[in-house]
Amino acid sequence: MPSLKTWIDPEDRAYPRGGFSRTGRARVRINPYRPELLAQIAGHVRAVRASVADSFFTIPARLRYQGKTIKGYLSMDTSDGEIDFTPERYQTMEEEQLATERGER
C-alpha cells in the first residue's frame, strides 16, 4: 500500500522544465558510516530534490538542512512502503580524497 507521508513526483515531471530535477518528501535515515550526519532529524519526513533514477534501486537526491545541501539517495523501504533518504558517506570531493589518503576508503 502506498504511503501518504512520503512521495516523489513522477519522472516525466523532470523533463518539461529542461532540468532533471523533481520534488518529493522522504524519511531521513542515518548512514551507518556517518551516524552524526543528520542524526538530529533521523526518522523525520523532509522535502527533497531528486534527479532521474541512475539504477533500479536508488535515485540521487539532496536536501537542505541548516543552510547546507546534503547529498544522498532515495530508496524504498519494502517493509512499510516509505521512501527513505540516506545521506552519502562523503559530502565533498575533499572529504573523499582525505579518507582515501588515510586509508579509510
C-alpha positions in Angstrom: 0.0 0.0 0.0 1.5 3.4 -1.0 2.3 5.8 1.8 0.7 9.2 2.2 3.6 10.6 4.2 6.4 10.2 1.6 6.2 10.7 -2.1 8.1 11.8 -5.2 7.0 13.4 -8.4 6.8 11.2 -11.4 9.9 11.0 -13.6 8.1 12.8 -16.5 7.8 15.9 -14.3 11.6 16.3 -14.6 11.7 16.7 -18.4 9.4 19.6 -19.4 11.4 22.1 -17.4 14.6 21.2 -19.1 16.3 20.0 -15.9 16.4 16.6 -14.4 15.0 17.6 -11.1 11.8 16.8 -9.3 10.4 17.3 -5.8 9.3 14.9 -3.1 9.2 14.1 0.6 11.2 11.4 2.2 12.0 10.0 5.6 15.6 10.7 6.7 17.8 7.7 7.5 21.1 7.5 9.3 24.2 6.5 7.2 25.9 3.8 9.4 29.3 5.1 8.3 28.5 8.7 9.3 25.9 8.5 12.1 26.5 12.1 13.1 25.3 13.4 9.7 21.6 14.3 10.1 21.2 12.4 13.3 19.0 15.2 14.7 16.4 14.7 12.1 16.6 10.9 11.6 13.1 9.5 11.1 11.6 12.8 10.2 10.0 13.4 6.8 11.7 16.2 4.9 11.4 17.9 1.5 13.9 16.6 -1.1 15.0 17.3 -4.6 15.5 14.2 -6.7 17.1 13.5 -10.0 16.2 10.8 -12.5 17.0 7.3 -11.3 20.5 6.1 -12.0 19.6 2.5 -11.2 16.6 0.4 -10.5 17.1 0.6 -6.7 18.2 4.2 -5.9 17.6 7.8 -7.1 20.2 10.5 -6.5 18.7 13.3 -4.3 19.6 16.2 -2.0 18.1 18.0 0.9 18.7 21.3 2.6 19.5 21.3 6.4 20.8 24.2 8.4 21.7 26.1 5.3 23.7 23.2 3.8 22.9 20.9 0.9 23.2 17.3 1.9 23.8 14.8 -1.0 22.3 11.3 -0.8 19.9 8.9 -2.4 16.3 7.8 -2.2 15.3 4.2 -1.8 12.1 2.3 -1.0 11.6 0.6 2.4 9.8 -2.5 1.4 8.6 -3.2 5.0 6.4 -0.1 5.2 6.3 1.4 1.7 8.1 4.6 2.8 10.7 6.4 0.6 13.9 6.9 2.6 16.7 9.5 2.1 20.1 8.2 3.1 23.0 10.7 3.1 26.2 9.8 1.3 29.2 9.0 3.3 31.3 11.7 1.7 29.7 15.0 1.1 32.6 16.7 -0.8 35.4 15.5 -3.1 37.8 16.8 -0.4 36.3 14.5 2.2 36.6 11.5 -0.1 40.2 12.4 -1.0 41.2 12.7 2.6 39.6 9.4 3.5 41.5 7.7 0.6 44.8 9.2 1.8 44.1 8.0 5.4 43.3 4.5 4.1 39.6 4.7 5.2 38.3 4.0 1.8 
